[in-house]
Amino acid sequence: MELKTARLTLLIDPHKKAAFERLCALQDRTPSQVVRQLIRDYLAHHGVSYETGVEQAQPQAGRARRGRGR
């Protein structure tokens, strides 16, 4: 799972926003989940790679585990 640490603010027509939120609710998904998927798909479509933050979080967890045994 990606670390969610950044906020994206955007302006959208209120009617489109309401329709989007209704559709998300019908699909039992949050608008944030759908937007994150749209961004992942857009990046993949254009061949753009990125770090998810998971790689960075794993070494920290490993260091914490090693420190507990001491």
N, C-alpha and C positions, 0 to 999 in steps of 0.2 A: 504494500500500500504506500502511496506517496505521502510525504509529509506536507501538510497544508499550512504553509507559513506566510503566504503572500495573498494580498487582497487585490482583486481586479474590480474597478468601479466603471460602469458604463451607463450611458444614457440610452433609453429605449422608449418608444411610444407606449403610453400607458395601456392602450388597447392590445397591442402585441404582447406586452408583459403579462396582462391578465390571461390572454389566450394561451401563452406559453406555460404559465403556472397551472392552468386548468389541465392542459395536456399532460404535463409532468405528473400531476396528481392522479390522473386516470391511469397512468403507466406505473404508479407507485414508485416514483423516483422524485428526488428533489431537483429543483432548478440547478443547484450547484453541481449535482452529479451529472446532469445532462450537459452543462456547459464544459465541465472538465473533460467529458468524453468527446465533445465537439472539438475542443482544443487538441486533444491527443490525436484524433483523426486528421485534423488539418495539418498538424506537424508531420504526421506519418505520410500523408498524401504528398507533401512537398519535400520529403526525404530529410527532414530536420531531426537530428538526434539531440537528446538532452539527458541530464542526470536527474534521477527521480528523488534523490535525497536519501533513499533507502541504503545506498552504498555507504553514505556518510554515517548513517545511524548505526549500522551493524558493528563497525570497529569500536564505537563508544560502548556499546553493550558488552562487547568482548572484554574491554578493559575493565568494566565494572565487575564482571564475573571473576576475572583473575584477581582483582583486589580483595574480593570477599574471603578468599581462602587464607589470606595472610594474617 
